Amino acid sequence: TFPFGSSPQGIWQDVYLKTYPDVCVSDIFVKTSVREKNIKTMVNIKNTTKDTLKINIMNEVYDENKQKILSLPLQTISISKSEEKTFEIGKEWINPNLWSPDNPYLYCLKTIITLDGKIIDELNTRFGFREFWINGSDYYLNGNIFRLRGLDGIGGRAATADKVYEYYMESKESNVNSGRMHMHPSTDCSYEIADEVGLVVKDESAFYCFVNVYALDDDRLW
C-alpha cells in the first residue's frame, strides 16, 4: 500500500505480452564515451534451447537519415543450453554527433544475431552519443559544465505519449533542461520522448521515502 492512502493499488501502467525466438537478444545497453572516444554495447543473449550453440553477433549504427555509418566488430560466441549471458562489443568512434538538450541527435543501433548464416533475431535501439560525469562540485555533459535547470516528477504516472510530449515541450520552452522521475520508474515513452526533445532525466526506482514501508531487518532490502 501507499503511505498516502489515496494512491491506486495493483497494475497502474500498460501490460505487454512479448514473444521471443528460442535464441534471442533479451536486452542491450549502449554505452558511449566522449572522453574515451568509443562506443560499447552490452548485448544480452538468451538461449532457451537444449543445445550449446555458436552464433554471430553483428552491431551496426545508423544515423537519422537511416544511413549506416559504423560497424562494430563481428563477434562469434558460444552460449550453453538454457544460458543467458552478456557480451561486450566496442569500437573507437572519433567524431560522433553529440547529443545534448540543444542538439538531441539520436542514432539507431541495429543488433542482429545469426545461426548457420540465418538471422534468428534482431533488435533496434535508439541512443544519443553523450557522457555525463561529476568533477568536484560541477556536472559535466560532453566535456562542458552543465547547469541543471530541472523539474520534479516529470513524465507522469500513466500519461499518454502525446501528453508527455506536450509537457516536455512546454518545459523546454520554460528554459528547463532536466527532470527527475519522482519515486517511481515512468513509462517507456517518457524516456524515449526525453531523448527526442532533449531533456536530461534522473531516473528513480520504486522505493518510497517513508521508513515504515521498508523491511529494514530483511537482508534482501540491503
Backbone hydrogen bonds in HBPLUS format (Angstrom, degrees):
<---DONOR---> <-ACCEPTOR-->    atom                        ^
c    i                          cat <-CA-CA->   ^        H-A-AA   ^      H-
h    n   atom  resd res      DA  || num        DHA   H-A  angle D-A-AA Bond
n    s   type  num  typ     dist DA aas  dist angle  dist       angle   num
A0005-GLY N   A0002-PHE O   3.04 MM   3  5.52 148.6  2.14 113.8 122.8     1
A0048-THR N   A0022-ASP O   2.87 MM  26  5.23 172.0  1.87 157.2 159.3     2
A0024-CYS N   A0046-LYS O   3.02 MM  22  5.47 154.6  2.08 147.8 155.5     3
A0046-LYS N   A0024-CYS O   2.98 MM  22  5.47 163.5  2.00 155.2 160.2     4
A0026-SER N   A0044-ASN O   2.89 MM  18  5.62 131.6  2.13 144.1 155.7     5
A0044-ASN N   A0027-ASP O   2.85 MM  17  5.03 165.6  1.87 154.2 152.9     6
A0029-PHE N   A0042-MET O   3.00 MM  13  5.01 145.7  2.12 128.7 139.4     7
A0042-MET N   A0029-PHE O   2.80 MM  13  5.01 166.7  1.82 152.1 156.8     8
A0031-LYS N   A0040-LYS O   2.76 MM   9  5.07 179.4  1.76 165.2 165.0     9
A0040-LYS N   A0031-LYS O   2.79 MM   9  5.07 158.1  1.84 150.5 157.7    10
A0033-SER N   A0038-ASN O   3.03 MM   5  5.52 158.6  2.07 166.8 163.6    11
A0037-LYS N   A0033-SER O   2.98 MM   4  5.54 117.3  2.39 120.7 134.4    12
A0038-ASN N   A0033-SER O   3.26 MM   5  5.52 150.2  2.36 138.9 147.7    13
A0093-TRP N   A0037-LYS O   2.82 MM  56  5.28 172.6  1.82 123.5 125.8    14
A0039-ILE N   A0091-LYS O   2.94 MM  52  5.61 159.8  1.98 161.1 166.9    15
A0091-LYS N   A0039-ILE O   2.92 MM  52  5.61 149.0  2.01 156.1 165.6    16
A0041-THR N   A0089-ILE O   2.74 MM  48  5.25 158.3  1.78 147.2 154.7    17
A0089-ILE N   A0041-THR O   2.92 MM  48  5.25 157.9  1.97 147.6 155.0    18
A0043-VAL N   A0087-PHE O   2.84 MM  44  5.18 159.6  1.88 160.4 153.7    19
A0087-PHE N   A0043-VAL O   2.79 MM  44  5.18 160.0  1.83 141.9 147.6    20
A0045-ILE N   A0085-LYS O   2.82 MM  40  5.48 164.1  1.85 168.2 162.9    21
A0085-LYS N   A0045-ILE O   2.91 MM  40  5.48 157.2  1.96 157.6 162.2    22
A0047-ASN N   A0083-GLU O   2.82 MM  36  5.36 166.6  1.84 163.6 168.3    23
A0082-SER N   A0049-THR O   3.21 MM  33  5.95 135.3  2.42 153.3 165.3    24
A0053-LEU N   A0079-ILE O   2.92 MM  26  5.47 158.1  1.97 156.9 153.6    25
A0079-ILE N   A0053-LEU O   2.88 MM  26  5.47 161.6  1.91 158.9 164.9    26
A0055-ILE N   A0077-ILE O   2.92 MM  22  5.58 146.2  2.03 156.2 164.6    27
A0077-ILE N   A0055-ILE O   2.85 MM  22  5.58 162.7  1.88 167.5 171.1    28
A0056-ASN N   A0114-THR O   3.03 MM  58  5.23 161.8  2.07 146.1 152.0    29
A0114-THR N   A0056-ASN O   3.01 MM  58  5.23 150.4  2.10 137.7 147.1    30
A0057-ILE N   A0075-GLN O   2.74 MM  18  5.20 157.1  1.79 151.3 159.4    31
A0075-GLN N   A0057-ILE O   3.09 MM  18  5.20 171.8  2.10 148.9 151.3    32
A0058-MET N   A0112-ILE O   2.82 MM  54  5.16 163.9  1.84 159.3 164.0    33
A0112-ILE N   A0058-MET O   2.85 MM  54  5.16 163.8  1.88 152.7 158.2    34
A0072-LEU N   A0059-ASN O   2.96 MM  13  5.38 165.2  1.98 153.6 158.1    35
A0060-GLU N   A0110-LYS O   2.98 MM  50  5.22 156.0  2.03 142.2 150.1    36
A0110-LYS N   A0060-GLU O   2.77 MM  50  5.22 169.0  1.78 162.3 164.3    37
A0061-VAL N   A0070-LEU O   2.79 MM   9  5.07 170.3  1.79 154.4 156.7    38
A0069-ILE N   A0061-VAL O   2.91 MM   8  5.91 163.4  1.94 155.7 160.9    39
A0062-TYR N   A0108-CYS O   2.81 MM  46  5.14 160.1  1.85 151.5 158.5    40
A0108-CYS N   A0062-TYR O   2.96 MM  46  5.14 155.6  2.02 148.6 152.5    41
A0063-ASP N   A0067-GLN O   2.98 MM   4  5.50 155.9  2.04 142.1 146.1    42
A0066-LYS N   A0063-ASP O   2.95 MM   3  5.25 154.8  2.02 117.7 119.3    43
A0099-TRP N   A0129-PHE O   2.87 MM  30  5.48 167.1  1.89 144.0 148.5    44
A0100-SER N   A0103-ASN O   3.00 MM   3  4.87 143.7  2.14 107.3 115.3    45
A0103-ASN N   A0100-SER O   2.94 MM   3  4.87 137.5  2.13  98.5 111.6    46
A0105-TYR N   A0103-ASN O   2.72 MM   2  5.58 138.0  1.89 110.7  96.8    47
A0107-TYR N   A0127-PHE O   2.77 MM  20  5.40 165.0  1.79 173.2 168.4    48
A0127-PHE N   A0107-TYR O   2.99 MM  20  5.40 154.6  2.05 137.4 141.8    49
A0109-LEU N   A0125-THR O   2.75 MM  16  5.03 171.2  1.76 144.8 147.2    50
A0125-THR N   A0109-LEU O   2.84 MM  16  5.03 156.1  1.90 141.7 149.8    51
A0111-THR N   A0123-LEU O   2.87 MM  12  5.20 173.2  1.88 156.2 158.4    52
A0123-LEU N   A0111-THR O   2.84 MM  12  5.20 148.6  1.94 144.2 154.3    53
A0113-ILE N   A0121-ASP O   2.98 MM   8  5.57 168.6  1.99 161.6 161.7    54
A0120-ILE N   A0113-ILE O   2.97 MM   7  6.04 170.9  1.98 154.9 157.7    55
A0115-LEU N   A0118-LYS O   2.85 MM   3  5.32 153.7  1.92 148.9 152.8    56
A0118-LYS N   A0115-LEU O   3.08 MM   3  5.32 165.5  2.11 111.5 115.9    57
A0142-ASN N   A0131-GLU O   2.85 MM  11  5.26 170.9  1.86 161.8 163.9    58
A0133-TRP N   A0140-TYR O   2.97 MM   7  5.24 156.4  2.03 140.5 147.6    59
A0140-TYR N   A0133-TRP O   2.75 MM   7  5.24 154.9  1.81 169.1 166.7    60
A0135-ASN N   A0138-ASP O   2.92 MM   3  5.38 165.8  1.94 159.0 163.7    61
A0138-ASP N   A0135-ASN O   3.06 MM   3  5.38 164.2  2.09 129.2 130.2    62
A0146-PHE N   A0139-TYR O   2.76 MM   7  5.33 165.2  1.78 136.9 139.4    63
A0141-LEU N   A0144-ASN O   2.89 MM   3  5.44 159.7  1.93 157.3 158.0    64
A0144-ASN N   A0141-LEU O   3.16 MM   3  5.44 169.2  2.17 114.7 117.6    65
A0177-ASN N   A0149-ARG O   2.92 MM  28  5.48 155.4  1.98 143.4 151.5    66
A0151-LEU N   A0178-SER O   3.14 MM  27  6.62 132.6  2.38 127.0 137.7    67
A0180-ARG N   A0151-LEU O   2.96 MM  29  6.37 147.1  2.07 151.8 162.0    68
A0153-GLY N   A0180-ARG O   2.74 MM  27  5.60 122.6  2.07 145.7 161.9    69
A0154-ILE N   A0180-ARG O   3.19 MM  26  6.04 141.9  2.35 132.9 138.7    70
A0164-VAL N   A0160-THR O   2.93 MM   4  6.22 157.7  1.98 155.1 161.9    71
A0165-TYR N   A0161-ALA O   2.92 MM   4  6.12 165.8  1.94 153.8 157.2    72
A0166-GLU N   A0162-ASP O   3.00 MM   4  6.19 161.8  2.03 145.5 150.6    73
A0167-TYR N   A0163-LYS O   2.95 MM   4  6.10 159.9  1.99 147.2 152.4    74
A0168-TYR N   A0164-VAL O   2.88 MM   4  6.08 162.4  1.91 154.4 159.4    75
A0169-MET N   A0165-TYR O   2.95 MM   4  6.12 162.4  1.98 153.5 157.9    76
A0170-GLU N   A0166-GLU O   3.07 MM   4  6.24 154.9  2.14 143.6 150.4    77
A0171-SER N   A0167-TYR O   2.94 MM   4  6.16 147.0  2.06 142.3 152.0    78
A0172-LYS N   A0168-TYR O   2.93 MM   4  6.24 157.3  1.98 150.9 156.1    79
A0173-GLU N   A0169-MET O   3.00 MM   4  6.20 153.1  2.07 143.9 151.3    80
A0174-SER N   A0170-GLU O   3.16 MM   4  6.36 123.9  2.49 131.8 145.2    81
A0174-SER N   A0171-SER O   2.98 MM   3  5.06 138.4  2.15  98.0 110.6    82
A0176-VAL N   A0171-SER O   3.10 MM   5  5.39 155.3  2.16 142.1 142.3    83
A0175-ASN N   A0172-LYS O   2.99 MM   3  5.11 152.5  2.07 112.9 113.3    84
A0200-VAL N   A0177-ASN O   3.00 MM  23  6.27 176.4  2.00 141.7 141.4    85
A0179-GLY N   A0200-VAL O   2.86 MM  21  6.39 141.3  2.01 160.2 172.0    86
A0202-LYS N   A0179-GLY O   2.83 MM  23  6.19 159.7  1.88 159.4 165.4    87
A0181-MET N   A0202-LYS O   3.00 MM  21  6.26 168.7  2.01 162.2 163.3    88
A0190-SER N   A0187-THR O   2.98 MM   3  5.45 140.6  2.14 110.3 121.1    89
A0191-TYR N   A0188-ASP O   3.15 MM   3  5.68 131.4  2.40 110.5 120.7    90
A0192-GLU N   A0188-ASP O   3.20 MM   4  6.50 165.0  2.22 153.1 157.6    91
A0193-ILE N   A0189-CYS O   2.92 MM   4  5.91 167.5  1.94 148.7 151.9    92
A0194-ALA N   A0190-SER O   3.19 MM   4  6.17 146.7  2.30 128.9 138.0    93
A0195-ASP N   A0191-TYR O   3.07 MM   4  6.33 153.7  2.14 146.4 152.3    94
A0196-GLU N   A0192-GLU O   3.06 MM   4  6.38 149.1  2.16 140.7 149.7    95
A0197-VAL N   A0193-ILE O   2.91 MM   4  6.12 164.1  1.94 158.7 160.2    96
A0198-GLY N   A0194-ALA O   2.93 MM   4  5.68 140.8  2.09 139.4 149.1    97
A0199-LEU N   A0194-ALA O   2.92 MM   5  4.89 161.2  1.96 139.4 142.8    98
A0213-VAL N   A0210-PHE O   3.15 MM   3  5.94 168.1  2.17 123.1 126.6    99
A0214-TYR N   A0211-VAL O   3.25 MM   3  5.62 167.9  2.26 114.1 117.5   100
A0218-ASP N   A0215-ALA O   2.97 MM   3  5.47 160.7  2.01 123.5 125.1   101
A0221-LEU N   A0218-ASP O   3.11 MM   3  5.78 146.0  2.23 118.0 125.3   102
